[in-house]
Amino acid sequence: MAGQEGADNFTIAMHPIHDADYSHVADRLVYQQHDSDHDDPVSNTARALSAALYEIDDGQRLASRELFIELPSEWLVRQDLLPTPAARVVICLPPSLEITPEVADSLRRIRERRYRIAVPDTIDGVLDADGESIADIIEIDASRPLDVERLQSLKVRGFRLLAEHVQDHEQLEQCLAGGCDYVNGRYLSRPHYHVSKPRGRHGNRAAQLRLINELYRDDVDLARLHDLLLQMPHLHVAILRRANSSYFGQRQQQSDLRRAIQVIGLNELRRLVMTMSLASYMPSSRITLRMALIRAFMCQNLAEPFRTIDPEEAFTTGLFSMMSALLDEDQEALLAELPLAERILQALEQHEGHLGAILAICEEYEQQLAENTSEHSVQRLQACYIDALEKTDILMGRF
């Protein structure tokens, strides 16, 4: 088991990039899979992007800074998977990449979408082409002797220069004197590391496949998408995080899944789902999820007769009361980073307010069922529970 947990670990590093004024203006995403048996560039890139875009708190990640990310050739041809927003993303090409006509065409289409492309100075077929260059930024290896005349020539042609591997003050001064616009190296600042948490195993694999199919239909059914996403806790949480990121500029925190889907839009939802699917974040067991949905539907049913209680908030309260079990994460840490309404948080943390009372009733009733007692099993509770069972079976059986 310990070996499996180690294999699940995945580390990303955010290497600070500074401008000529020593301001921290960007980060370069570097990643490492701890299990060498799973050296899949597509999956590794997906896990890195998933951690950087959907797992790390938005305020710690991009803020107003740019993100430099190296993408393998398999990823470059999938235009729908490119991370957003384009204005903050710089796509870096691997040094070993061969610029075939197909790759060159993909890169031109990427630039048309206003992404910038960074290219190592060692790659052939990009800088010396007769036509328009497909690069915006040239990466210079500062650990090698600098060809100042070549750097000046690149500047004249309109390229911006990124100095990599700057290790000391002398190298820094040489790069700046040569006209470099960006500097990346441990001399100015050390990288920030983030270990991606091992993924949970609760969910519905069949629903995941149907979700991907539904996402790419011409006549997308948003209600069906919502029902499918309820069965995928990791996606549920990731959508809430994304909807409340600084990129979407929401004045109010979004805690309702339906509203969060509307905020990020269909294209962003497709990117999120496909990235996390490629990252193998989708779970497989359904037992815990079924328990969570039953509790959520029961909370919703109990709230419906009361005008002062929002049934959707009651549903969210019930579902998120088991989210730590669904995601195999600490409940306190999870709630601290989720954009849930204060009344929902009070219900989850302290069982306070109307929502807290409803949650307590549900938990007490579940305990009575587990102990096979009939105490307080009034008709109303039985009806709400039976209806919750039916709704859960319909929802999960449908897919």
C-alpha positions as CSV (number, residue, x, y, z in Angstrom):
1,M,0.0,0.0,0.0
2,A,2.8,2.3,0.8
3,G,4.4,1.6,-2.5
4,Q,1.2,2.5,-4.2
5,E,1.0,5.8,-2.3
6,G,4.5,6.6,-3.3
7,A,3.7,5.9,-7.0
8,D,0.7,8.3,-6.8
9,N,2.9,11.2,-5.6
10,F,3.7,13.8,-8.2
11,T,5.8,16.9,-7.6
12,I,5.6,20.2,-9.5
13,A,8.0,23.1,-9.1
14,M,7.3,26.7,-9.9
15,H,10.6,28.3,-10.9
16,P,10.4,32.1,-10.5
17,I,11.2,34.1,-13.6
18,H,12.4,37.7,-13.2
19,D,12.5,40.6,-15.6
20,A,15.5,43.0,-16.1
21,D,14.3,45.0,-13.1
22,Y,14.4,41.9,-10.9
23,S,10.6,41.8,-10.5
24,H,9.0,38.4,-10.3
25,V,6.9,38.4,-13.4
26,A,6.4,34.7,-14.3
27,D,6.8,31.1,-13.2
28,R,8.1,28.1,-15.1
29,L,6.2,24.9,-14.3
30,V,8.5,21.9,-14.0
31,Y,7.2,18.5,-12.9
32,Q,8.4,15.1,-11.9
33,Q,6.6,11.7,-11.7
34,H,8.0,9.7,-8.7
35,D,7.2,6.3,-10.4
36,S,9.5,5.8,-13.3
37,D,7.2,3.0,-14.6
38,H,4.7,5.6,-15.7
39,D,6.8,7.8,-17.9
40,D,3.9,9.0,-20.1
41,P,4.5,12.6,-21.3
42,V,0.8,13.2,-22.0
43,S,-0.3,11.9,-18.6
44,N,2.6,13.7,-16.8
45,T,1.8,17.0,-18.5
46,A,-1.9,16.5,-17.6
47,R,-1.0,15.9,-13.9
48,A,1.2,19.0,-13.8
49,L,-1.3,21.3,-15.4
50,S,-4.1,19.8,-13.2
51,A,-2.1,20.5,-10.1
52,A,-1.0,24.0,-11.2
53,L,-4.4,25.2,-12.6
54,Y,-7.0,23.3,-10.5
55,E,-5.3,22.2,-7.3
56,I,-3.0,25.0,-6.1
57,D,-4.9,28.0,-4.7
58,D,-5.4,30.6,-7.3
59,G,-3.8,33.4,-5.2
60,Q,-0.6,31.3,-4.9
61,R,-0.4,30.4,-8.5
62,L,-0.6,32.9,-11.4
63,A,-2.2,36.0,-9.8
64,S,-0.9,38.6,-12.3
65,R,2.1,36.5,-13.4
66,E,2.6,34.5,-16.5
67,L,3.0,30.7,-16.6
68,F,5.7,29.1,-18.7
69,I,4.9,25.4,-19.4
70,E,6.7,22.9,-21.6
71,L,4.3,20.8,-23.7
72,P,5.1,17.6,-25.5
73,S,4.3,17.3,-29.2
74,E,1.3,15.0,-28.4
75,W,-0.2,17.9,-26.5
76,L,0.5,20.6,-29.0
77,V,-1.8,19.1,-31.6
78,R,-4.7,19.1,-29.1
79,Q,-5.8,22.7,-29.4
80,D,-8.8,22.1,-27.1
81,L,-6.5,21.1,-24.2
82,L,-4.4,24.3,-24.1
83,P,-4.4,25.9,-20.7
84,T,-6.1,29.3,-20.3
85,P,-6.0,32.3,-20.1
86,A,-3.8,32.6,-23.2
87,A,-2.6,36.0,-22.2
88,R,-0.9,34.5,-19.1
89,V,0.4,31.3,-20.7
90,V,3.7,30.9,-22.5
91,I,4.1,27.5,-24.2
92,C,7.6,26.2,-24.2
93,L,8.9,23.7,-26.7
94,P,11.0,20.7,-25.6
95,P,14.6,20.9,-26.8
96,S,14.3,17.5,-28.5
97,L,11.2,18.6,-30.5
98,E,11.4,18.1,-34.2
99,I,9.7,20.9,-36.1
100,T,7.8,18.9,-38.8
101,P,5.4,20.7,-41.1
102,E,2.5,19.3,-39.0
103,V,4.0,20.7,-35.8
104,A,4.8,24.0,-37.4
105,D,1.2,24.3,-38.5
106,S,0.0,23.5,-35.0
107,L,2.3,26.2,-33.5
108,R,1.0,28.8,-36.0
109,R,-2.6,28.0,-35.0
110,I,-1.6,28.3,-31.4
111,R,-0.1,31.7,-32.0
112,E,-3.3,32.8,-33.8
113,R,-5.1,32.1,-30.5
114,R,-2.7,34.7,-28.9
115,Y,-0.5,32.2,-27.0
116,R,3.2,33.1,-27.0
117,I,5.7,30.4,-27.7
118,A,9.2,30.0,-26.2
119,V,11.8,28.1,-28.1
120,P,15.3,26.9,-27.0
121,D,18.0,28.5,-29.1
122,T,19.2,25.0,-30.1
123,I,16.0,24.0,-32.0
124,D,16.4,24.1,-35.8
125,G,13.6,25.0,-38.2
126,V,12.1,27.9,-36.2
127,L,14.5,30.9,-36.3
128,D,16.0,30.5,-39.7
129,A,12.8,30.0,-41.7
130,D,12.2,32.3,-44.6
131,G,8.6,32.9,-43.6
132,E,7.2,34.3,-40.3
133,S,8.8,32.9,-37.2
134,I,6.6,30.7,-35.0
135,A,8.5,31.8,-31.8
136,D,8.0,34.8,-29.6
137,I,10.6,34.1,-26.9
138,I,14.1,32.5,-27.3
139,E,15.5,30.6,-24.4
140,I,19.3,31.1,-23.9
141,D,21.4,28.7,-21.9
142,A,23.4,31.0,-19.6
143,S,25.7,28.2,-18.5
144,R,27.4,28.3,-21.9
145,P,29.5,31.2,-23.3
146,L,27.1,33.9,-24.7
147,D,27.3,35.0,-28.3
148,V,26.5,38.6,-27.7
149,E,26.3,39.4,-31.5
150,R,23.7,36.7,-32.0
151,L,21.7,37.9,-29.0
152,Q,21.6,41.4,-30.5
153,S,20.5,39.9,-33.8
154,L,17.6,38.1,-32.2
155,K,16.6,41.3,-30.4
156,V,16.6,43.2,-33.7
157,R,14.3,40.6,-35.2
158,G,11.8,41.2,-32.4
159,F,12.4,38.2,-30.2
160,R,12.3,38.5,-26.4
161,L,15.1,36.6,-24.6
162,L,14.8,34.3,-21.6
163,A,18.1,33.4,-19.9
164,E,18.0,29.9,-18.3
165,H,20.3,28.3,-15.7
166,V,21.6,31.6,-14.3
167,Q,23.8,30.5,-11.3
168,D,25.8,33.5,-10.2
169,H,26.0,37.3,-10.4
170,E,28.5,37.3,-13.3
171,Q,26.2,35.2,-15.5
172,L,23.3,37.5,-14.5
173,E,25.2,40.7,-15.5
174,Q,26.3,39.1,-18.8
175,C,22.7,38.1,-19.7
176,L,21.3,41.5,-18.9
177,A,24.1,43.2,-20.8
178,G,23.3,41.0,-23.7
179,G,19.7,42.2,-23.8
180,C,17.8,39.3,-22.0
181,D,14.3,40.3,-21.0
182,Y,13.7,37.4,-18.6
183,V,16.0,35.6,-16.1
184,N,15.4,32.1,-14.7
185,G,17.8,30.6,-12.2
186,R,18.4,29.7,-8.6
187,Y,20.7,32.7,-8.2
188,L,17.7,35.1,-7.9
189,S,15.2,32.9,-6.2
190,R,14.6,29.2,-5.4
191,P,11.6,27.3,-6.8
192,H,8.4,26.6,-4.9
193,Y,7.5,22.9,-4.7
194,H,4.0,21.4,-4.5
195,V,3.4,17.6,-4.1
196,S,0.2,16.6,-5.7
197,K,-2.0,14.6,-3.3
198,P,-2.6,10.9,-4.0
199,R,-6.0,10.6,-5.7
200,G,-9.1,9.0,-4.1
201,R,-10.9,6.0,-5.5
202,H,-14.6,6.9,-5.1
203,G,-16.7,7.6,-8.1
204,N,-18.3,6.2,-11.3
205,R,-16.0,5.3,-14.2
206,A,-18.9,4.7,-16.6
207,A,-20.2,8.1,-15.8
208,Q,-16.8,9.6,-16.6
209,L,-16.9,8.1,-20.1
210,R,-20.4,9.3,-20.7
211,L,-19.5,12.8,-19.4
212,I,-16.7,13.1,-22.0
213,N,-19.1,11.9,-24.7
214,E,-21.8,14.4,-23.5
215,L,-19.3,17.3,-23.4
216,Y,-18.5,17.0,-27.1
217,R,-22.0,16.6,-28.4
218,D,-23.4,19.4,-30.6
219,D,-26.5,19.7,-28.4
220,V,-25.0,19.6,-24.9
221,D,-27.5,18.9,-22.2
222,L,-26.3,21.0,-19.2
223,A,-28.7,19.2,-16.8
224,R,-27.3,15.9,-17.8
225,L,-23.7,17.3,-17.4
226,H,-24.7,18.4,-13.9
227,D,-26.0,15.0,-12.9
228,L,-22.9,13.3,-14.2
229,L,-20.5,15.7,-12.5
230,L,-22.2,15.0,-9.1
231,Q,-20.7,11.5,-9.4
232,M,-17.1,12.8,-9.7
233,P,-16.0,14.6,-6.5
234,H,-12.6,15.6,-7.9
235,L,-14.2,17.4,-10.8
236,H,-16.9,18.9,-8.6
237,V,-14.2,20.5,-6.4
238,A,-12.0,21.5,-9.3
239,I,-14.9,23.3,-11.1
240,L,-15.7,25.3,-7.9
241,R,-12.1,26.3,-7.6
242,R,-11.8,27.3,-11.2
243,A,-15.1,29.3,-11.1
244,N,-13.8,31.2,-8.2
245,S,-10.3,31.9,-9.5
246,S,-9.2,35.4,-10.2
247,Y,-9.5,34.8,-14.0
248,F,-13.3,34.8,-13.9
249,G,-13.5,37.8,-11.5
250,Q,-16.6,36.7,-9.6
251,R,-17.7,39.2,-6.9
252,Q,-19.5,36.5,-5.0
253,Q,-18.0,33.1,-4.2
254,Q,-19.7,30.3,-6.1
255,S,-20.6,27.2,-4.2
256,D,-23.4,25.8,-6.4
257,L,-22.2,23.4,-9.1
258,R,-24.8,24.6,-11.7
259,R,-23.8,28.2,-11.3
260,A,-20.1,27.3,-11.4
261,I,-20.5,25.5,-14.7
262,Q,-22.2,28.6,-16.1
263,V,-19.4,30.8,-14.9
264,I,-16.5,28.8,-16.5
265,G,-18.4,28.0,-19.7
266,L,-18.4,24.9,-21.9
267,N,-15.0,25.3,-23.4
268,E,-13.2,25.7,-20.1
269,L,-15.2,22.7,-18.7
270,R,-14.0,20.6,-21.6
271,R,-10.4,21.5,-20.9
272,L,-10.8,20.8,-17.2
273,V,-12.5,17.5,-17.6
274,M,-10.1,16.2,-20.3
275,T,-7.0,17.4,-18.5
276,M,-8.0,15.7,-15.2
277,S,-9.1,12.6,-17.1
278,L,-5.7,12.3,-18.8
279,A,-4.1,12.9,-15.4
280,S,-5.9,9.7,-14.2
281,Y,-7.8,11.5,-11.4
282,M,-11.0,9.7,-12.1
283,P,-12.1,7.2,-9.4
284,S,-13.6,3.8,-9.6
285,S,-15.6,2.7,-6.5
286,R,-19.3,3.8,-6.0
287,I,-20.1,2.8,-2.4
288,T,-19.0,6.0,-0.6
289,L,-20.4,8.1,-3.4
290,R,-23.8,6.5,-3.1
291,M,-23.8,7.2,0.7
292,A,-22.9,10.8,0.0
293,L,-25.6,11.3,-2.6
294,I,-28.3,9.7,-0.3
295,R,-27.3,12.1,2.5
296,A,-27.3,15.1,0.1
297,F,-30.8,14.2,-1.4
298,M,-32.2,13.7,2.1
299,C,-30.9,17.1,3.3
300,Q,-32.5,18.6,0.2
301,N,-35.8,16.8,0.9
302,L,-35.9,18.0,4.5
303,A,-35.2,21.6,3.4
304,E,-37.9,21.9,0.7
305,P,-40.9,22.7,3.0
306,F,-39.0,25.7,4.6
307,R,-38.9,29.0,2.7
308,T,-35.9,30.2,4.7
309,I,-33.7,27.2,3.7
310,D,-32.4,26.8,0.2
311,P,-32.7,23.2,-0.9
312,E,-29.7,23.4,-3.2
313,E,-27.6,24.7,-0.2
314,A,-28.9,21.8,1.8
315,F,-27.9,19.4,-0.9
316,T,-24.4,20.9,-1.0
317,T,-24.1,20.7,2.7
318,G,-25.0,17.0,2.7
319,L,-22.7,16.2,-0.1
320,F,-19.7,18.1,1.2
321,S,-20.1,16.6,4.7
322,M,-18.7,13.4,3.1
323,M,-16.3,15.1,0.7
324,S,-13.2,14.3,2.8
325,A,-14.1,10.6,2.5
326,L,-14.7,10.9,-1.2
327,L,-11.4,12.6,-1.8
328,D,-9.3,11.0,0.9
329,E,-8.3,14.4,2.1
330,D,-8.4,16.1,5.5
331,Q,-11.9,17.8,6.0
332,E,-10.6,20.9,7.8
333,A,-7.9,21.6,5.2
334,L,-10.4,20.9,2.4
335,L,-13.0,23.3,3.7
336,A,-10.4,26.0,4.3
337,E,-9.8,26.2,0.6
338,L,-13.2,25.7,-0.9
339,P,-15.5,28.7,-1.8
340,L,-18.5,27.5,0.2
341,A,-21.0,30.0,1.7
342,E,-20.4,30.8,5.3
343,R,-23.7,29.2,6.4
344,I,-22.7,26.0,4.7
345,L,-19.3,26.1,6.4
346,Q,-20.9,26.7,9.8
347,A,-23.1,23.7,9.2
348,L,-20.2,21.5,8.2
349,E,-17.8,22.6,10.9
350,Q,-20.1,23.2,13.9
351,H,-23.6,21.9,12.9
352,E,-24.9,25.5,13.3
353,G,-27.9,27.2,11.7
354,H,-30.8,25.6,9.8
355,L,-28.4,23.7,7.5
356,G,-26.5,22.3,10.5
357,A,-29.7,21.2,12.1
358,I,-30.8,19.4,8.9
359,L,-27.4,17.7,8.6
360,A,-27.5,16.6,12.2
361,I,-31.0,15.0,11.6
362,C,-29.7,13.1,8.6
363,E,-26.6,11.9,10.4
364,E,-28.7,10.8,13.4
365,Y,-31.1,8.9,11.1
366,E,-28.3,7.2,9.4
367,Q,-26.9,6.1,12.8
368,Q,-30.3,4.7,13.7
369,L,-30.5,2.7,10.5
370,A,-27.0,1.3,11.1
371,E,-27.9,0.3,14.6
372,N,-31.3,-1.1,13.5
373,T,-33.3,1.0,15.9
374,S,-36.7,2.7,15.4
375,E,-36.2,5.6,17.7
376,H,-37.4,8.9,16.1
377,S,-38.1,7.1,12.8
378,V,-41.1,9.3,12.1
379,Q,-42.9,9.2,8.9
380,R,-41.4,12.4,7.5
381,L,-37.8,11.2,8.0
382,Q,-38.7,7.8,6.5
383,A,-40.3,9.4,3.4
384,C,-37.3,11.8,2.9
385,Y,-34.8,8.9,3.2
386,I,-36.8,6.6,0.8
387,D,-37.1,9.4,-1.7
388,A,-33.3,10.1,-1.4
389,L,-32.6,6.4,-2.0
390,E,-34.8,6.5,-5.1
391,K,-33.2,9.7,-6.5
392,T,-29.7,8.3,-5.9
393,D,-30.5,5.0,-7.6
394,I,-32.1,6.8,-10.5
395,L,-29.1,9.2,-10.8
396,M,-26.4,6.5,-10.6
397,G,-28.4,3.8,-12.4
398,R,-29.1,6.1,-15.4
399,F,-25.4,6.2,-16.2
